[in-house]
Amino acid sequence: MATIPSISLIPSGYKASKVYSVLPTDGSADFDFSRNTTATRINKDGLIENVGNNVPRLDYEGGGCPSLLLEPQSTNSVAQSEEFSGTLIGVTVLRNQTIAPSGIISADKLSDNSASGEHLINSSATLSMVSGTSYSFSAFFKADGTSGKGVLRYYNGSTFHFGVFNLDDGVVSYNSNGTSKIEAYSNGWYRCSISFTAGGTYSNPPVQIGIGNSLNQFAYQGASSLGVSFWGVQMETQSYPTSYIPTSGSTQTRLAETANGAGNSSTFNDSEGVLFADISAWANDETLRKVQVNDNTGNNNITIDYYSSSNSIRANLWNGSSQYSYIYTLTDVTLSTKVAFLYKSSEFKFYVNGIKVNESSSGSTFPSGTLKTLDLSTSNGSSPFYGKTKQIQYYNTALTDLELETLTSYTSFNAMALAQNYTI
């Protein structure tokens, strides 16, 4: 592409409270960043590490170039995330036996014994659940060569739910009455999780980690032959598991993050331009997440957002009334999506992953001097973009169809496979 963007964010440079944009070079389009607690990220070596207050997280999950990671507030209600304890039922625990996803020897070994029955740690954590509220329970598991499977189980106020995870093949072996998920990390580790909505109010529901056998059972005749490594246990009031929140004696809260305030009135063209983003959402939970060029008042804006309907993304221009709005259904909002929205008087186009999905030849734009800033939210901070941002660009001129197609396409088959989590 020959046209140069007036703003280009490719997450690479940062300092406390700032995320640097590559263009322009004078710093006028750097993002103001805030998170008033520590948090974790996956570094370029594939290891989980802590970052300090107000330090942006450039996250390397999946390898390749990093993404800017933004998340809502969440609390890990397990007070000892790396020394998870409780009543041992048919198991033994050996502490600090294995290199953890953090790169140090702090992961524990869970082994069954010869007892007939359940093979679990029944947590001593005090966790309160409220009927109708969403929760997610997660832990890191690693195979130890015995073919033992990881097990997560919880009580939602009315019945037990559980997931069994095959750590040799990296798949969910069995799921009962919840949404189970397994995600690959470095060095053979998997983050396994169950998400659910509580069916009743319960003051101290059992939260359990266990060992499964070849039949996906955690209640079986033991033979002291199966085991797993585990680390980093987390229970949170979310409909999906967020990034790891370490605890060591008390519950811990990671506060929400914001990234806003890039550009000024001289950066943007009120009559025509293109907003491009390479983004993915944390979950298909039907909440609004916005990337927006606006006038700082909420009266005028250009928006790309994950819309409040299942697996959909929207382009919208508002200048007192909706001049253009189009919703496109994706396969999965948690996969990387490249989108571009072109606006010009009587010319609007919406491209998704290299395809023009909609266009319109009617509608107006803005008076001169209207647009002032680029935010990962609305102008008042609502509907923040919680997810992963690989790239954002703004062009202060309309692009050709070929330029838009090129901009939103993948540069190679391998790049597309990586973004879409394909196995080659």
N, C-alpha and C positions, 0 to 999 in steps of 0.2 A: 504494500500500500504506500502510495506517495504522500497522502495527506497526513500531516502531523497533528496529534491531539494536543489540545491546550491544557488538559489535565491527564496525567497518566500515573495511576497508583499500581505498582507492581511490588507487593510487600517484600521489602528487602532491608530498608534502613529505618531505624527508629531510635528514640531515646525516651526517657521517662516523660509521659504525657504528650508525646508526638509520634505520629506515623508519617514518614517522609514520602511525598510523591516525587517520582522521577522528573516529571514535567509539571509546571514550569520549574526552572532551576533556582528561582529567587525565593522559594519557600512559601509563596503566597497560597499554594494549594496543599500544604501539609495538613493532615487531619489532627485535631485536638482529641487526645485519648484520655479516658479516665476509667479506673477501677481501683477503689480504695482498699483493696486487700491483695494478698499474694494469690497466685494461681499456678496451675501446671500447664506445661505444653510438651509436645514431642519434639526434641531437638533434631538436628541434622544427622546425628548418629542413631536415631530411632529410639532414644531413651527418654523416659519421662523425667522432667526436671521442674523445679520451682522457679518462678520469676517473681520479682518484687512488686510492691504497690505501684500502680499506674504505669507499669512496664507493659507495652503491647506484646501480645503473644504471636510470634511468627511460628506457625505449627507445621511440622514436616510429616504429618501422618500420611502414609501411603508412599512416601518418597517423592523425589522430584522437587520442584519449586515449592516454597512454603505458601501457606494461606494465612491471612489475618483472621484470627479466631476471636469471635465475639459471642458471649454467652449471657444468659440471664442469671440473676441471683439464685444460688442453690446452697443447701446445707447438707453435709454428710452427717447423718444421725448415728452412725456407728462410731463410738468414741475411740476405739482402737482399731484403725483400719488395717494396720500391718501386724497386729498381734490379736487377731480376731479370736475370741474365746467364748466359752460357755460350757454347758454339760456335754461331755464326750459320750456318744452313744455308738458303741461298736467300732470306735476308731481310736487311734493314737495320733498325737501331734508332736513333731520335732521342729523346733524353732530355728530360723536362720540357717537353712540348709542349702539354699539355691540362690543364684544371682537373679534378682528381681528385675522387672521392667525399668527400674530406675538405674540399673547398672551396678548395684551393690548387693552383697550377700545378706538379704533380709527376708527372702521368701521362705515360707514354711512348708513342711512335708506332712501330708495327711495320708495315713495308711489304715486299711481295715484290719480287723482282727478275726478270729475264728467264730465269733458269735453269730447266731442266726437272728436276723431282724434288721433294723435300720442301721445305717453307717453314716452318722451325721455329727456335726457340731451344732448343738441347740443353743443359740446365742443368748447371752445374759444381758444384752443391750435392752434398754427400756425405750420402746418405740410406740408412739400412739398413732393410730390410724382413724380417719374420719370417713364415714360412709359417703361414697360418691366422689372421693378425692383420688387423684392419680398418684402413683408411686412407682419408683424404679429401684431395683435391687441389682447390684452388679459386683463382680469380683474377677480378678485375673487368675486364670488357670494355665498350667503347663503339664503336658504328659511327662511321665517319669519312666516310660518304657515297660510298664506293667499292663497297659491297655485299660487302666482305670479311667472312668469318665467323671467330669465335673458335674456337680449337682447344686442347684440353687432351689430353695423351697421357702415359701412364706405362707402365712395365714391371712386372708384378706377380710376377716370378720365373719365369714360364713362358711368357708371351705378352704382346704389346702390347694395351692397351686405350685407347680414346679416345672423346671426345665432340666433336661439332661443333655450334656454337651460332649461330643466326640472330639477329643483333643488330638487324636491322630489324623483325622480327616478335616478338622476345622468346620464341622457342621453341627446344627442342632439335631440331636438324636431323637428327642421326645419333648413335647410341649403340652402342658396341661393347664387350660383355663387362664392363660396369660399370653403375652407376646414375648417370646424368647428370641435372643439375638446373639450371634457370636462374631467377633471382629478380630482379625489377625493383627498382632503386634510383632515387634522384633524378637529374635532369639527363641522362637517357638512358643511365645506366650499368646494367649487369647483373652480378650475381655468378653466375658459372658454376662448376659443381663436378662432380667425378666421385668416387664412393665405391666401394670394392672391398675384397675380402679377398685377401690375397697368396696366390698359388698355390705359392710357393716362397720360400726364404730367399735374399736377394740383398743384397750389400754396398753397391752403388752403382747403383741403378736409374735409368735416364734419366727425368727429369721434364721435360716439354717444353711450351712454349707456341707456337702457330703460327697461320697464316692458312689458312682454307678458301675454296674457290671455290664457284661456283653448283651444282656437283655434289657438294658436301660432301667434297671431296678436299683433303688437305693436300699430296699429291704430285701435281703437275700442271705443265703448261707455263706458266711465269710470263710475264707481260707488263709487269711493273712498274706494275701498275694497281690492285692490291688492298692494303688496309691495315686495321688496327684500332688503337684505343687500348687500353692495358692498364695495370693497377696492382694492388698489393696481393695478391701471390702467397702462398699458404699451403699447407703440407703438414703434416698432423697425424694422429696415431694415434687416429682416431675413426671410427665408422661413419657419421658425418654431419659436415658442415662447421659448426664453431662460429663465433662472432663473430670479426671480424678481429683478428689479433694482429700489430701492426707490428714489424718487425725492421730493424736498420741495422748489420749487421756480425757479428751472432751470433744464434743461435737464442734465442727468448724463450718463457717459460712464463707463462700466466695461471693462477693458483691457483683452486681451487674456491670457490664462494660458499655462504653459509648465511644464512637468515633465520628466526629462531625466537624463542620466549619471549614471545609476546603474551598478555596477560591474567593473571588470577589466580583463586583459588577463588571469589571473589565475582562474577566475570564470568559464570561458566557455571552452568547449571541441570542438575543430575545426573538429574533425572527426565524432562525433556522439552526439546526445542530443535530448531534447524535449523542445519546447516552448509551454506553456499552458497559456490560458487567459479566464477569466469569465468576459465578457464585454457586453455592449450594446451601440449603437449609439444614438445620439440625434434625428436624423431624417433620413428618407430614401431620402436624397437629392442628391444622386449619387456623393458624394465627397469622396476622398480617406482619410481614417483614419488608421494610422499604429501603430502596436506594433512591434518593430524590435530589434534584436540583430545584431550589425554591427561592422565594423572595423574603424569607425570614418572618413572614406573617401568617402563612397558611392559605393565603388567598390565591397564589399562583404557584404552580409546580409542574415538573415533569417527573414521572415516577415509573420505576420498575419495581414490582413487588410480588412476593409470594402471597397470593390472595387467600382469603378466608374460605376457600372451598378446596376439596381434596386434590392434592398434586397439581395445582394450577399456578400459573404465573401471568402477570398482567402488565401491560403498558398503558399509561394514562397521561393525558395532558389536561390540566384544569386551569382556567383563567377567569374564574367566576362561574363558569359552567363547564361541563365536560365536553371538550372539543374532539377528543379521541379516547376511546377505551376499548381494549380488547383483551380477553382472557383466553389463554392457551393451556390445554391440559398436557402435563408432562407424564412420563412413565413413573418417575420417582424424583421428588424435589430434593432428596438427600444426595443425589448425584450431581456432579459438576455440570452446570448449564451455562452456555454462552448466549447472551441476548443483546440485541441492539434495537434501540427505538429512535427512528428518525422523525423529526418534527419540522414542518415548514408550512406556511400558509397554503391550504388546499392540497397538502401532500404529507401523509403520515404512513410510515412503514414499520413493521415489527418483524424482526428476524430472530429465530431460535435455532441454535446449533446448525447454522449454515443454510437454513430454509426460510424463505419469506412466508410467514404464516398468515399475514393479514396486511392490507393497505387500505387507505381511504383518500379520496380526493376532495374532501370538504372539511372545513374547520379553520379557525384562526389561531394565532400564536399570542405574543405579548407586546405591549408597548415598550419602547426603548428604556433601558435602565431598570427593568423589573427583576431579573434573575440575579441572585447575589451569592449563593453558597451551595455546596454539595455536601449532603449529610447521609449517613447510614441510618436514617430514621426520617420522621417528618421534621418540620421546622421547629416544633415545640418539644421534640424528643420522644414522641409517642411512636409506636410500631417500630421499634429498633430492629435493625437487621441482625438477628441472632443466627449465625451460621459461619460459613467459611468463604472468604473473599480472596480469590486468586488474582483478580485484576479488575480495575475500574478505569475507564477512559471516557473523556468528554471531548467531542469535536465541535468547534464553533462554526462549522459549515456543514451543509448536507453532503452525504457521501453517495456515490453511485451504487447501483444494485450489486455490481461486481465487488466493490469495496466492502459493502455490508456482508455479502456472502463470504468473502475471504476473512473478514474480521471475526465472524462468528463460527467459522469452521475450524476443525482440528488440523494441525500441521502435519500429522502422520497418523497411521493406524495405531501405533503404540501409544501415542498421546491420547487418542480417543479411548482406547482400551483401558488405560490407567484412570482416566476421568470417570469412566462408566463402570469401574470395578469388574471388568471382564477378566477372565482367566485365559491367557494365551497358551 
